[in-house]
Amino acid sequence: MKNLLLLFLCAGLVACSGGGKVPEPTYYLLRADVQLPVGQQSADVSIGLGRVAIADYLGQNGVVVATGAGQVRAARQHLWAEPLSGSVRLYLRDSIASRSGQWISADSAQRLSWQYRIDVRIDEWHGSLDGQARLIAEWLIISVADGSTLATHRFERSGSLQADGYDALVAEQTRLLDALAADIAANLPRQGSQAATF
Amino acid sequence: MTEAIASIKPRRKVPVIWLVPIVAALLGVWLVVYNYLNQGPTITINFSTAAGIQAGKTKIKSLDVELGVVTTVELTKDLSEVIVTAELESFARPLLTEDSQFWVVRPRIGPGGISGLGTILSGGHINLEAGTGKAGRKKFAGLDNPPVTPAGTPGLQVYLASERAGSVNAGDPVLFRGYRVGSVETTEFDASGQSVSYGLFIDAPYDKLVTENTRFWNASGITLEAGANGVKLELGSLQSLLVGGVAFDLPDGVLPGVQVKNGEEFALFANLAAANRKSYDNFIQFVVAFDQSVRGLRAGAPVEYRGIQIGTVERLLIRELVSDGIKGSGDPIPVLLKIEPARLGLPDTAAAVTDMQEAIAEGVKRGLRAKLGTGNLLTGSSIIDIDYVDNAAPAGLARIQRQLGNLLAKLNDLPLEPAIANLNATLVDLQSTLGSVNGLVASDATQAIPVAINDTLRELNATLDAFSPDSQNADSISRSLSDLNQTLRNLESLTRTLSAKPNSIIFAPPVTVDPVPQRKD
C-alpha cells in the first residue's frame, strides 16, 4: 500500500514538473561566408590579428537585444553556438583577409613574424526591438617592430533589419561586422610595403 | 343551626416580620467583622524618587507573588522624599518584619548582569524582601538599588578602607583564590578620614576564612607594575577582569589568627604584591645624600646590602632640601631610608634595631657607603646598594675618575704588540687571497659566465613570451576564464530563478518567450 502511495506521489510530481513546454532554442554560428585560398600558406605572415576584446555584456550565450533606453536582454531561445570572444575573432580574421587579399594570422604562435598587429575592441553589438542592429568598435594597427600605432579608428554604424525576428537580426549584425572588417582592410598596409600611407 | 365559635389565640409579642431586619443586621455585622478580620495591613515606604511607581497600579510583590498594591504616592513635607502607601493582603502580615527591605524593580544593567527585563513590558513593581526580625512594622525606608545580599543571609560583614577609590563597585565579587565567596555591598567616601570605605559581605560558610591576619586586595583587571625589581604583570580571573572585585587570602607563612566578628575593618591593598609585602614594626631611618642624578629612584625602591634587601627607600627629601631656599651651591640630594633588621632574619624587636644601628654606625667609620645602582635596565629604576668602599670617597665625579683610571690601567695591561704582529700576518694572508681571487676572475671559465647568463636570459625571455598577453597560453587562459565566466553567469541565473521560485527545481518555471525584434517599416 505504502509503495503504491509513493508511486502515485512520484507520478504526480513528474506530471507537475512537465507542465510548461520549453521551445527548442535556435543556435547561430558566426562564420564569414568568404572564399579563402585553401592549401599551404606562406610562413612569412606579416599581419596578425591580436586582441579582439568584447564588451562584458556580450559574453553570454543569448543574442542580446536592447529592450529600452539602457536596457538589454539576452534571448533564451536564440543563442550563439559558441562564445563570441572566439567566433568574432575568427569572423574578423576571415573577413579582413578576404577583403584585403592578404593572409591574416590569428595564431599568436606566429606573432614573432608579424610586422603589423590589428587590435579590436567591440563596445556595442546588439539589436533592438524596433528593428535596428548597432555596432560600435575601435580598432588599431600597430607596427610590431617599434610598437608604434599606425592607425586607430572608431567605428560606429547601425543597420535596419530586413525582416522580423532573430534570423534577420543576426544577419544584420553579421553585415555590420563585415563593414568593420572592410574598414580595417581598407587601412591595412600592403604586404612588402611600409605603412607610409597612414 | 349551629353557631360558629371563634377560637381566640393570644397575640404574639413580636411579629414574625421583624425577623427579616434582624437577620439582615446580623449579616451586616458579620460582613463588617469578616472584612475587618481579613483586611491586610497598610504600610508606608519612603523612597528617594517615585520613578516607576503609580498609585493604583504598582504592585507589591515578593518572590513574584502579588501581596498588594500602591494606593497613594505623596511627597514629604520637606519635599525630600516620596511616601508610598500600600495596602497588602492579610497573608503578607508575617513578612513585614523589622529588617524587611523594599526596592523598586526596574530594568538594570550592572556588574552582576542584567536584571528586571520583565518589567519593560509589565511595568515596575515594588519588591519585598522579608527579613528574620520581629513582625509588625508598618513604616519602611525603601532602597534605591536592590540589596546585594538578602536580609538575614548568614555570613560576615567586614569593612575595607582604602586611600584611593579603585575600580571596586557595589555588587562586585569577593574572591578567595579565584572563587566567589561574597560581594561588595557598599562603597562610601569618608570625607573626614579622606578614605574610601567598602562594605563586604562574605557568605557562610566562607566567613570562617576571614581571620585577623587576612589581607584584602583589589583584584580588578590587570596590574602592570614596573619597579626596580622588574616589570610585573598580574591578571585576575576572567570575571574580575570584566567586573573587578576584591580578593583576600593569608600572606605566605602567616598564621590565620582568630576569626573576626561582624563589622571588623581591614585595609584594602592595591594588588596582591602589596598585600603580600611583609610589614615590619621595628625599623631605623637613615638619610643618605647623593650629589649625582637620582633618576629612577623612587619611594619603595629596595635598599640592599650586597644583594640582600635590608630596607626600602622611604622618600626623597626634596621638601627639606629646598626649605632653606635654593642656594645654587649644588647641595647633595638627601634620601630617607628605612632599614628593617627583621629582613635579615633578626627578631622584629627594638633590641634588634639598636644592634643594627650600632653595627651600621661602626660600618660607616670603616667605609660603609650607599651607592646608587641600576635596578632594572628596562624601566630605568634605581636601587640603593650599601657596601664597603675602599677609600670612602663620596659618590659622583671622583668615582667616575677612579673608574676611568682603572680603565686606562687595564688598557695598559693589554698585550698590544703581539696583537699588532698577528694583524700584520693576517694582512699578508689577505693580500695573497686577493691575488688568488684576481686570478679566478681573469680565468676563461669566469669570463664565459656572462655569455651563459645571456643565453639563460634569452631562454627566459622566450619562456616569458609564451605567457605574454597576446600569446597562445594567454589566449587559452583567457578562453578558460571566459568559459568560467559563462558558467558563473548561468549559475547566477539559476540562483536567481531558484530564489524567486524555489520549487522551480521540480516544477518547471513558466516559459518566457524571447521578445521578437520587429522590422521597421
Interface residues (C-beta under 8 A of the other chain):
Chain A: L13 C16 S17 G18 G19 G20 K21 V22 P23 G50 R51 G59 Q60 N61 G62 V65 T67 R73 A75 R76 Q77 H78 P83 S85 G86 D107 S108 A109 R111 L112 R117 G127 S128 L129 D130 G131 Q132 S160 L161 Q162 A163 D164 G165 Y166 A168 L169
Chain B: D465 P469 D470 S471 Q472 A474 D475 S478 R479 S482 D483 N485 Q486 R489 N490 I506 F507 A508 P509 P510 V511 T512 V513 D514 P515 V516 P517 Q518 R519 K520
